Amino acid sequence: MTTRGRRTATAIIALCALGLAAGLASTAPSRRPAPPPTPTRRPAAALRPNPKPAPEPGRLPQTHVLPPPTGPAVERLGRAVLTAVAADRIEPAVGVFFPLAAYLQVKAIPNPAADYRERLLGELRLDVEAAHALVAQGGSEPTFVELRIPQSYAHWVEPGTCYNRIGYYEVPNSRLLYRQGGELRSFGIASLISWRGVWYLVHLGAVERPAAEGVVDEPAVGPGTSRYLDTC
């Protein structure tokens, strides 16, 4: 082959190589940068109104429901009364006392709020002091055992009696049992009355008393005995 022929062949080979490279480049996938991910939009939290506080039970209307003689509410009542007596403070018992708002609905008297504060809470204070003096003689902290409510004594007090415009259930002489120094002891709760199917304390030592002094309702060693008294 002549020199001119060799040059021609070399040129042809070079052109073929360039064409092959161009073809491979055109078929290769393009490497473009991936687009940034689209941010996920979370749905805006639904605006929820703040829940309304539950209304006070005493502001609600009365129901003709007889409260049960046992259960968490009864245990809470008994423990609160014993706590008040042990500490010589009425505040724990006020939490299970008949609600003022309910008393305002019930009583058909000129100033039921004053009667509630001065008479009912005043007598509660005297009775707690008297029961505290009794329990303090035991020499140790009393431990709650049980509040026994004589359900067979429960009766409905009709509207129009005892200066009431609204009726309620009343049960006399429940027994609060506690243990002190390894011995079972008890005293009475003179009167519980109902509001909307729950028992509340209204008279601790006595419904009626001859003088402005505290009363302990029939304290006893052992469980004691409930007896029926016709009260409002």
C-alpha atoms as a printed R data frame, in Angstrom:
    type eleno elety resid chain resno       x      y       z
1   ATOM     1    CA   MET     A     1   0.000  0.000   0.000
2   ATOM     2    CA   THR     A     2   1.259  3.433  -0.892
3   ATOM     3    CA   THR     A     3   1.764  6.183   1.616
4   ATOM     4    CA   ARG     A     4  -1.270  8.001   0.265
5   ATOM     5    CA   GLY     A     5  -3.376  4.859   0.679
6   ATOM     6    CA   ARG     A     6  -2.235  4.412   4.275
7   ATOM     7    CA   ARG     A     7  -3.174  8.005   5.085
8   ATOM     8    CA   THR     A     8  -6.610  7.545   3.544
9   ATOM     9    CA   ALA     A     9  -7.228  4.376   5.549
10  ATOM    10    CA   THR     A    10  -6.101  6.064   8.783
11  ATOM    11    CA   ALA     A    11  -8.475  8.944   8.151
12  ATOM    12    CA   ILE     A    12 -11.367  6.578   7.534
13  ATOM    13    CA   ILE     A    13 -10.665  4.701  10.786
14  ATOM    14    CA   ALA     A    14 -10.521  7.973  12.737
15  ATOM    15    CA   LEU     A    15 -13.845  9.103  11.292
16  ATOM    16    CA   CYS     A    16 -15.449  5.774  12.197
17  ATOM    17    CA   ALA     A    17 -14.143  6.069  15.762
18  ATOM    18    CA   LEU     A    18 -15.573  9.556  16.085
19  ATOM    19    CA   GLY     A    19 -18.942  8.405  14.774
20  ATOM    20    CA   LEU     A    20 -19.030  5.485  17.181
21  ATOM    21    CA   ALA     A    21 -18.233  7.791  20.127
22  ATOM    22    CA   ALA     A    22 -20.905 10.234  19.064
23  ATOM    23    CA   GLY     A    23 -23.434  7.402  18.834
24  ATOM    24    CA   LEU     A    24 -22.591  6.107  22.286
25  ATOM    25    CA   ALA     A    25 -22.858  9.612  23.750
26  ATOM    26    CA   SER     A    26 -26.292 10.103  22.210
27  ATOM    27    CA   THR     A    27 -27.618  6.836  23.635
28  ATOM    28    CA   ALA     A    28 -26.171  7.275  27.176
29  ATOM    29    CA   PRO     A    29 -28.737  8.522  29.761
30  ATOM    30    CA   SER     A    30 -28.318 12.155  30.708
31  ATOM    31    CA   ARG     A    31 -27.270 12.747  34.293
32  ATOM    32    CA   ARG     A    32 -29.344 15.720  35.332
33  ATOM    33    CA   PRO     A    33 -29.569 16.759  39.005
34  ATOM    34    CA   ALA     A    34 -32.747 15.437  40.679
35  ATOM    35    CA   PRO     A    35 -35.273 18.147  41.568
36  ATOM    36    CA   PRO     A    36 -35.580 18.913  45.284
37  ATOM    37    CA   PRO     A    37 -38.367 16.939  47.016
38  ATOM    38    CA   THR     A    38 -41.653 18.722  47.306
39  ATOM    39    CA   PRO     A    39 -42.264 19.464  50.994
40  ATOM    40    CA   THR     A    40 -45.218 17.572  52.394
41  ATOM    41    CA   ARG     A    41 -47.876 19.909  53.627
42  ATOM    42    CA   ARG     A    42 -49.415 18.732  56.866
43  ATOM    43    CA   PRO     A    43 -53.049 19.638  57.314
44  ATOM    44    CA   ALA     A    44 -53.520 22.422  59.780
45  ATOM    45    CA   ALA     A    45 -54.677 21.115  63.155
46  ATOM    46    CA   ALA     A    46 -58.362 21.593  63.610
47  ATOM    47    CA   LEU     A    47 -59.132 24.290  66.097
48  ATOM    48    CA   ARG     A    48 -60.880 22.608  68.974
49  ATOM    49    CA   PRO     A    49 -62.744 24.707  71.466
50  ATOM    50    CA   ASN     A    50 -61.702 24.305  75.082
51  ATOM    51    CA   PRO     A    51 -64.045 21.868  76.846
52  ATOM    52    CA   LYS     A    52 -66.533 23.570  79.089
53  ATOM    53    CA   PRO     A    53 -66.034 22.824  82.783
54  ATOM    54    CA   ALA     A    54 -68.612 20.485  84.241
55  ATOM    55    CA   PRO     A    55 -71.352 22.403  86.045
56  ATOM    56    CA   GLU     A    56 -71.513 22.194  89.811
57  ATOM    57    CA   PRO     A    57 -73.875 19.382  90.840
58  ATOM    58    CA   GLY     A    58 -75.710 21.738  93.178
59  ATOM    59    CA   ARG     A    59 -76.687 23.996  90.279
60  ATOM    60    CA   LEU     A    60 -78.328 21.148  88.393
61  ATOM    61    CA   PRO     A    61 -81.916 20.072  89.048
62  ATOM    62    CA   GLN     A    62 -82.690 17.444  91.675
63  ATOM    63    CA   THR     A    63 -83.512 13.867  90.653
64  ATOM    64    CA   HIS     A    64 -85.653 11.251  92.391
65  ATOM    65    CA   VAL     A    65 -82.757  8.747  92.506
66  ATOM    66    CA   LEU     A    66 -81.958  6.858  95.704
67  ATOM    67    CA   PRO     A    67 -78.172  6.833  96.175
68  ATOM    68    CA   PRO     A    68 -76.492  3.433  96.638
69  ATOM    69    CA   PRO     A    69 -75.302  2.515 100.152
70  ATOM    70    CA   THR     A    70 -71.843  1.488  98.958
71  ATOM    71    CA   GLY     A    71 -69.374  2.499  96.290
72  ATOM    72    CA   PRO     A    72 -66.606  5.053  95.689
73  ATOM    73    CA   ALA     A    73 -68.743  8.080  96.615
74  ATOM    74    CA   VAL     A    74 -69.743  6.521  99.953
75  ATOM    75    CA   GLU     A    75 -66.146  5.576 100.757
76  ATOM    76    CA   ARG     A    76 -64.977  9.078  99.837
77  ATOM    77    CA   LEU     A    77 -67.609 10.541 102.171
78  ATOM    78    CA   GLY     A    78 -66.565  8.348 105.098
79  ATOM    79    CA   ARG     A    79 -62.866  8.970 104.619
80  ATOM    80    CA   ALA     A    80 -63.413 12.735 104.368
81  ATOM    81    CA   VAL     A    81 -65.370 12.835 107.617
82  ATOM    82    CA   LEU     A    82 -62.749 10.802 109.493
83  ATOM    83    CA   THR     A    83 -59.952 12.952 108.060
84  ATOM    84    CA   ALA     A    84 -61.738 16.091 109.294
85  ATOM    85    CA   VAL     A    85 -62.230 14.585 112.745
86  ATOM    86    CA   ALA     A    86 -58.622 13.372 113.041
87  ATOM    87    CA   ALA     A    87 -57.253 16.773 111.981
88  ATOM    88    CA   ASP     A    88 -59.867 18.839 113.858
89  ATOM    89    CA   ARG     A    89 -60.572 20.779 110.656
90  ATOM    90    CA   ILE     A    90 -63.888 20.954 108.823
91  ATOM    91    CA   GLU     A    91 -62.356 21.579 105.381
92  ATOM    92    CA   PRO     A    92 -62.036 17.882 104.393
93  ATOM    93    CA   ALA     A    93 -65.695 17.319 105.333
94  ATOM    94    CA   VAL     A    94 -66.873 20.412 103.439
95  ATOM    95    CA   GLY     A    95 -65.957 18.627 100.206
96  ATOM    96    CA   VAL     A    96 -68.649 15.991 100.906
97  ATOM    97    CA   PHE     A    97 -71.109 18.371 102.572
98  ATOM    98    CA   PHE     A    98 -74.456 19.133 100.954
99  ATOM    99    CA   PRO     A    99 -73.700 21.751  98.250
100 ATOM   100    CA   LEU     A   100 -74.647 25.337  98.969
101 ATOM   101    CA   ALA     A   101 -76.100 25.774  95.478
102 ATOM   102    CA   ALA     A   102 -78.402 22.800  96.095
103 ATOM   103    CA   TYR     A   103 -79.377 24.170  99.521
104 ATOM   104    CA   LEU     A   104 -80.408 27.433  97.883
105 ATOM   105    CA   GLN     A   105 -82.716 25.439  95.603
106 ATOM   106    CA   VAL     A   106 -84.145 23.332  98.415
107 ATOM   107    CA   LYS     A   107 -84.893 25.760 101.232
108 ATOM   108    CA   ALA     A   108 -87.950 28.004 101.278
109 ATOM   109    CA   ILE     A   109 -86.649 30.360 103.967
110 ATOM   110    CA   PRO     A   110 -85.716 34.063 103.814
111 ATOM   111    CA   ASN     A   111 -81.907 33.723 103.742
112 ATOM   112    CA   PRO     A   112 -80.810 30.137 103.073
113 ATOM   113    CA   ALA     A   113 -77.192 31.143 102.378
114 ATOM   114    CA   ALA     A   114 -76.810 32.637 105.857
115 ATOM   115    CA   ASP     A   115 -78.532 29.627 107.428
116 ATOM   116    CA   TYR     A   116 -76.128 27.344 105.563
117 ATOM   117    CA   ARG     A   117 -73.002 29.215 106.654
118 ATOM   118    CA   GLU     A   118 -73.967 30.056 110.215
119 ATOM   119    CA   ARG     A   119 -76.100 27.119 111.320
120 ATOM   120    CA   LEU     A   120 -75.109 24.095 109.241
121 ATOM   121    CA   LEU     A   121 -71.385 24.784 108.920
122 ATOM   122    CA   GLY     A   122 -71.289 26.188 112.462
123 ATOM   123    CA   GLU     A   123 -72.759 22.953 113.851
124 ATOM   124    CA   LEU     A   124 -70.387 20.913 111.700
125 ATOM   125    CA   ARG     A   125 -67.453 22.745 113.223
126 ATOM   126    CA   LEU     A   126 -68.706 22.052 116.758
127 ATOM   127    CA   ASP     A   127 -69.333 18.373 116.016
128 ATOM   128    CA   VAL     A   128 -65.912 17.897 114.404
129 ATOM   129    CA   GLU     A   129 -64.288 19.383 117.501
130 ATOM   130    CA   ALA     A   130 -66.263 17.051 119.775
131 ATOM   131    CA   ALA     A   131 -65.455 13.972 117.704
132 ATOM   132    CA   HIS     A   132 -61.795 14.990 117.526
133 ATOM   133    CA   ALA     A   133 -61.619 15.153 121.329
134 ATOM   134    CA   LEU     A   134 -63.033 11.627 121.467
135 ATOM   135    CA   VAL     A   135 -60.674 10.200 118.852
136 ATOM   136    CA   ALA     A   136 -57.666 11.949 120.405
137 ATOM   137    CA   GLN     A   137 -58.173  9.858 123.544
138 ATOM   138    CA   GLY     A   138 -57.250  6.765 121.518
139 ATOM   139    CA   GLY     A   139 -53.636  7.897 121.394
140 ATOM   140    CA   SER     A   140 -52.993  6.937 117.753
141 ATOM   141    CA   GLU     A   141 -54.077  7.883 114.253
142 ATOM   142    CA   PRO     A   142 -57.499  6.424 113.339
143 ATOM   143    CA   THR     A   143 -57.690  4.315 110.197
144 ATOM   144    CA   PHE     A   144 -60.840  4.295 108.082
145 ATOM   145    CA   VAL     A   145 -62.615  0.934 107.800
146 ATOM   146    CA   GLU     A   146 -66.117  1.503 106.431
147 ATOM   147    CA   LEU     A   147 -69.122  3.802 106.286
148 ATOM   148    CA   ARG     A   148 -72.268  1.737 106.845
149 ATOM   149    CA   ILE     A   149 -75.429  3.365 105.549
150 ATOM   150    CA   PRO     A   150 -78.680  1.734 106.747
151 ATOM   151    CA   GLN     A   151 -80.383  1.828 103.360
152 ATOM   152    CA   SER     A   152 -83.632  0.471 104.791
153 ATOM   153    CA   TYR     A   153 -83.963  3.729 106.769
154 ATOM   154    CA   ALA     A   154 -83.754  5.928 103.665
155 ATOM   155    CA   HIS     A   155 -86.966  7.842 102.965
156 ATOM   156    CA   TRP     A   156 -88.085 10.548 100.555
157 ATOM   157    CA   VAL     A   157 -88.757 13.930 102.156
158 ATOM   158    CA   GLU     A   158 -91.602 15.495 100.216
159 ATOM   159    CA   PRO     A   159 -91.520 19.124  99.049
160 ATOM   160    CA   GLY     A   160 -93.460 21.408 101.381
161 ATOM   161    CA   THR     A   161 -92.201 19.749 104.573
162 ATOM   162    CA   CYS     A   162 -89.394 21.061 106.807
163 ATOM   163    CA   TYR     A   163 -89.371 24.388 104.916
164 ATOM   164    CA   ASN     A   164 -88.361 22.656 101.694
165 ATOM   165    CA   ARG     A   165 -89.469 23.475  98.187
166 ATOM   166    CA   ILE     A   166 -87.649 20.483  96.652
167 ATOM   167    CA   GLY     A   167 -87.636 16.892  97.907
168 ATOM   168    CA   TYR     A   168 -84.687 14.628  98.658
169 ATOM   169    CA   TYR     A   169 -83.826 11.279 100.225
170 ATOM   170    CA   GLU     A   170 -82.665 11.291 103.854
171 ATOM   171    CA   VAL     A   171 -81.058  8.505 105.860
172 ATOM   172    CA   PRO     A   172 -80.393  8.787 109.625
173 ATOM   173    CA   ASN     A   173 -77.683  7.285 111.813
174 ATOM   174    CA   SER     A   174 -75.127  5.820 109.458
175 ATOM   175    CA   ARG     A   175 -72.091  4.351 111.227
176 ATOM   176    CA   LEU     A   176 -68.505  5.399 110.521
177 ATOM   177    CA   LEU     A   177 -66.188  2.514 111.441
178 ATOM   178    CA   TYR     A   178 -62.485  3.081 112.093
179 ATOM   179    CA   ARG     A   179 -59.632  1.207 113.684
180 ATOM   180    CA   GLN     A   180 -57.428  2.697 116.376
181 ATOM   181    CA   GLY     A   181 -54.758  0.936 118.405
182 ATOM   182    CA   GLY     A   182 -55.809 -2.390 116.914
183 ATOM   183    CA   GLU     A   183 -59.406 -1.925 118.089
184 ATOM   184    CA   LEU     A   184 -62.506 -1.389 115.974
185 ATOM   185    CA   ARG     A   185 -64.444  1.721 116.976
186 ATOM   186    CA   SER     A   186 -67.292  3.745 115.497
187 ATOM   187    CA   PHE     A   187 -69.547  6.752 115.803
188 ATOM   188    CA   GLY     A   188 -72.704  7.825 114.033
189 ATOM   189    CA   ILE     A   189 -73.444 10.315 111.292
190 ATOM   190    CA   ALA     A   190 -76.771 11.830 112.250
191 ATOM   191    CA   SER     A   191 -78.110 12.614 108.783
192 ATOM   192    CA   LEU     A   192 -77.198 12.221 105.121
193 ATOM   193    CA   ILE     A   193 -79.355 13.648 102.350
194 ATOM   194    CA   SER     A   194 -79.313 13.095  98.624
195 ATOM   195    CA   TRP     A   195 -78.736 15.271  95.617
196 ATOM   196    CA   ARG     A   196 -78.895 13.774  92.140
197 ATOM   197    CA   GLY     A   197 -78.296 10.225  93.354
198 ATOM   198    CA   VAL     A   198 -75.379 10.954  95.718
199 ATOM   199    CA   TRP     A   199 -75.326 10.969  99.518
200 ATOM   200    CA   TYR     A   200 -74.024 14.129 101.202
201 ATOM   201    CA   LEU     A   201 -73.297 14.959 104.814
202 ATOM   202    CA   VAL     A   202 -75.685 17.499 106.350
203 ATOM   203    CA   HIS     A   203 -75.676 16.790 110.130
204 ATOM   204    CA   LEU     A   204 -72.728 15.028 111.760
205 ATOM   205    CA   GLY     A   205 -73.466 14.829 115.491
206 ATOM   206    CA   ALA     A   206 -77.158 15.668 115.744
207 ATOM   207    CA   VAL     A   207 -80.042 17.074 113.718
208 ATOM   208    CA   GLU     A   208 -81.414 18.965 116.706
209 ATOM   209    CA   ARG     A   209 -79.402 19.944 119.782
210 ATOM   210    CA   PRO     A   210 -80.450 21.603 123.022
211 ATOM   211    CA   ALA     A   211 -77.452 23.959 123.078
212 ATOM   212    CA   ALA     A   212 -74.783 25.370 120.790
213 ATOM   213    CA   GLU     A   213 -72.273 22.632 121.529
214 ATOM   214    CA   GLY     A   214 -70.726 19.754 119.661
215 ATOM   215    CA   VAL     A   215 -72.243 16.280 119.743
216 ATOM   216    CA   VAL     A   216 -70.770 12.847 118.964
217 ATOM   217    CA   ASP     A   217 -73.487 10.531 117.698
218 ATOM   218    CA   GLU     A   218 -73.447  7.330 119.803
219 ATOM   219    CA   PRO     A   219 -69.714  6.478 119.881
220 ATOM   220    CA   ALA     A   220 -69.008  2.804 120.476
221 ATOM   221    CA   VAL     A   221 -66.314  0.185 120.711
222 ATOM   222    CA   GLY     A   222 -67.087 -2.081 117.776
223 ATOM   223    CA   PRO     A   223 -69.420 -1.294 114.876
224 ATOM   224    CA   GLY     A   224 -72.242  0.052 117.021
225 ATOM   225    CA   THR     A   225 -75.898 -0.064 116.012
226 ATOM   226    CA   SER     A   226 -77.905  2.214 113.763
227 ATOM   227    CA   ARG     A   227 -81.371  3.146 114.894
228 ATOM   228    CA   TYR     A   228 -84.104  4.899 113.008
229 ATOM   229    CA   LEU     A   229 -84.976  8.509 113.780
230 ATOM   230    CA   ASP     A   230 -87.703 10.371 111.934
231 ATOM   231    CA   THR     A   231 -85.870 13.423 110.628
232 ATOM   232    CA   CYS     A   232 -85.983 15.788 107.679
